[in-house]
Amino acid sequence: MTFTSHYLQCEGRELHYTEWGAGHGETVIAWHGLARTCRDMDELASHLATRYRVICPDTIGRGLSQWSPDPDREYCLDFYVRLAISLVDQLGLSDFHWVGTSMGGAIGTLAAATTLRGRIRRLVLNDNGPQLAEAAIARIRSYAGNPAAFATVSELEQYFRTVYKPYGWLSDAQWRRLTESSVRRLPDGRVTPHYDPAMVQQFIQHPNDYDLWDAWDSLDLPVLCLRGESSDLLLADTAEAMRQRGPRAVVATIAGCGHAPALNVADQIGLVERFLAGE
């Protein structure tokens, strides 16, 4: 299964997205994590595209989407939700499912609780919840705000293999594609991850952005949470609280992963497929 690449003006910013399974009636929005791109969703989208239309956006400041000229104001969940509304409205989607990794899950949670309430039918959170561990946020800020740069793409791939080891098993080909689909070249010729380092302003200008218990408790839709067994971002007690509060999520622990499962192997994809199908 292959995808097509598209661009839309959303809230005055150009947003890039890939589309899979364009002929299907039901749609899944698959949204990537903080410092990543839409291409992280390739394996999942390819499988889901046998049944669903799958839309995988690049968040503003990531991948092929425009970088924000106003990072202090626009790199935050509220603006990401506004981008999502513009995207689904322009695509003519009255309702859809949402799969979000990390930040993508937080966008889905806030959207489902507010301006997209009733339009998101089922919500899958990949290692994300309404409360995140401060130590893990500090770890992510430390590398995301000061992205590494290397002379060669091979060195960048080795860096990705190290920093994203908690994703779990990826084939050599998947590591290579992860690298090649998220690399940009600097003016001095070195290569670095393909995102705007200013996106970490979210944690400075909007320090409570990921405190989402109020939004969580208001949800009334089916939710599946995939938690990496050794995740340092979504702690086990938070996942347990997600089972007890609000929409009372189904929580599945993914062995051999930390933050965040790569959604690239049959067991993980099967969990998502069965949940979206209502099984």
N, C-alpha and C positions, 0 to 999 in steps of 0.2 A: 504494500500500500504506500502510495506517495502523497506528498502534500503540495499545496500551492501557497505562494507567498503574496501577502497583500498589505496595503497601507491605508489608513483612514485618519482624517483629522478629528481628534477627540479633545474637546475643551481647548481648542486652539493649538494642540500639540499633535505631531504626527506619531501615530502608534502603528507598529508593525505587528502582524500576526500570521501564523500559519494556519491553514485549513485542511482538514482531512475528512474524507467521507462526505463530500459536499451534497450528495444526493439524498441523504437520510433526513427524516422529519425531526427526530429528537436530537437535541444538541447538548454537548458537554463543553463547558468552559474549563480549560486546564491551565492553571496559572502557576508560574514558577516561583522559586524562592528569592531571597533578598539580593544576592550578588550573582544571580544566574540568568539564564535566558530561556526563551520558549522551547529551544531545541532539547532541553532536558526532558520534555514530555514526548519525544519521538516514539519510544517503544510503546508507552501506554496508548498514545493517540493512534498508532498504527493498528493496535489490536482492537481498540474501541471503534475504529472507523469501519469495521465490518457491520456495525449496527447503528452507530451514531455519527452525526456531523460533529467534529471536534475542532474547537477554536482555541489556539494556543497563543496568547499575546506576549509580546515583550513589554514589560513595564517601562514607563518613561524612565530614561537614564540607563537602560539596559539593552544589550543586543543591538538591534537595528532600529529601535525607536529613538525619537528625538531626545536629546538631553535637555533638562529643564533650564531655562534662563533665570528662573526664580527658585533655586533649590531650597531655600529656607521655608518657603511656603508650600511648594508643590511636592516635595518628597515626604509624603505622609499618607496615612491610610485614608483620610477623608478625600484627598485628591485622587488617590488611586481608585476609590469607589466611584467618584465622578467620571473618571476615564472609563470604568467598566460599564456604567450606565450608558454613556454615549456610544460605546462599542456595541452593546447588545441592542440598543435602540436602532442604530444604523443598520444592523444586521437583521432587523425585523423579528427579534426573538421575544415572544411573549412569555415563555417559560423555558427553563433549561436546568441541567444539573451543573454542579460546580465541584471541581477537584483542585485543591490548592496545596502546594508544598510550602511549609513554613510561612513566609510573608504572604504567599498566595492564598493560604488558608485563612489568615487574619483578614485579608481583603474580603474573602467570601463570607466570613462570620459577620463582619460589620455590615456588609451589603445586605445579607439575608435578614439582619435585625432591623434595617432601616429602609433605605430607598429601593431595594430590590426584594423587600418582604413579599412573599407570595409568588414571586417569579422564580426563585431558586427552589427547585423541587426536592433535591437531595444534595447533601453537602458532605464531601470527603475532605478531611483534614489530614495531611501527611506531616506528621510530627509537629503539629501546631495545636495550641490551645489558648484559652483566655487568660492564661498567666504563664509567663516565660521566666526561666531562671536567670537571675541577674549575672551570675558568673559566665554563663554561656553567651549572653548578649555582649558582655565585655570582650570575650574571646573573639566573637564575630566582628565586632567593631575594630579590633586591633588589626585584623588582616584585611578587612574590607575597606577600611578608611585609608589604608596605605598599601595599595595593591603592588604586589611584586612585579618586577620587570626583568626580562632575560634577553640574552642575545639571540637565542634560537627558540623555535616552537617546541623542539624536543625537550628543552629545559623547562618550558612552561608546562608541558604535559607531566613531567616528573613532579613538579610543584603541585599540580592539581591532584595527582595520584596520592600525594602526601596529605594535603589539607582536606581533601574530600574522601579520605579513607573510610570515615564513618558511613558513607553511602552504602557500604556493603560491596558485594561482588559486582564488578563490571568486566566485560571481556576487553581484550586489548583493542579491538575495533571500537568498542564503546568509549573507552578512554580517549582514543584518538579523535573520535567525532566530538566528544565533549570539549576537547581542547580546540579543535579547528572551528567549532561553531561558537566559541566564546573568546576569541582572540582579536586584539587590535594592535596595530603597530604605532609606536610613539614617533614623534618627530626625529628622535636620535637613532631610529632604526630598531630599537628593542621592541619586544612584544610584551603585552600585559593583558589581563582579563578585560573583557569588553563591557565595561560599565563606567558610569560617572562616579568617581570617588566621593563626590559631594553628596551622594545619596545617603551617606551615614549622618548627614545633618538631621535626618529624621529623629535620631536618638538624642540629639542635642536640643533641637527646636521643639520637639514633640515628645518629651521624655515619658509620657504616660500613654503613648499611642497603642501599646500592646496590652494594656490593662482592659480586658474586654469581658469581665464577668457580667456586667449589667447587660451587655448585648447578648451574651451567652444565655443568661437566665430568661431572656425574652423569646428565645427561638422556639418554634413549634414545628420543626421539620425533621425528617430522619437524618441523623449524622453518624458517619463512620469516622473514627479516629485511628489512624495507623501510627503507632508509637515505636520508634526504634528502641530495641531492647536496652541499649546503653546510652540513650539520648541524654545529653546534659542540658538540653533546652526545654524539653517537655518532660518534667519530672513525673515519677510514678504516682505520687500523691495527687498531683494535678490531674492526671489522666483518670484516677479513681474518682475525684470530685466531678469530673465531666460525666461520669456514668450516673452520678447521683443527682445532679442538678440540671436545670434547664431542660434541654431536649433529651437528656439521658442517653448519651452517645453509646454506640457499640464501639468498644475499644479492642483493637487487635494489636498484639505485641509482635514486632517483626524481629526475629532472631538474627544475630550476626550484623546488626546495623546500629548506628548511633543516629546523629542528626545529619541528614535525613535519608530514609530509604529511597533508593534511586528509581523505584517504580519501573524496573527494567527486567524483572524475572517473573516467571509464570505464577508463582505463589502470590506475589504482591498484586500483579495485574488481575489475577482471578478474584481476589478479595474485592477489588474495586468493581469489576464487571458484575459480580453477583449482587453486590449492594445496589448498584445503579439499576439493576433489573428487578429489584425488590425481592430477591431471594434470601 
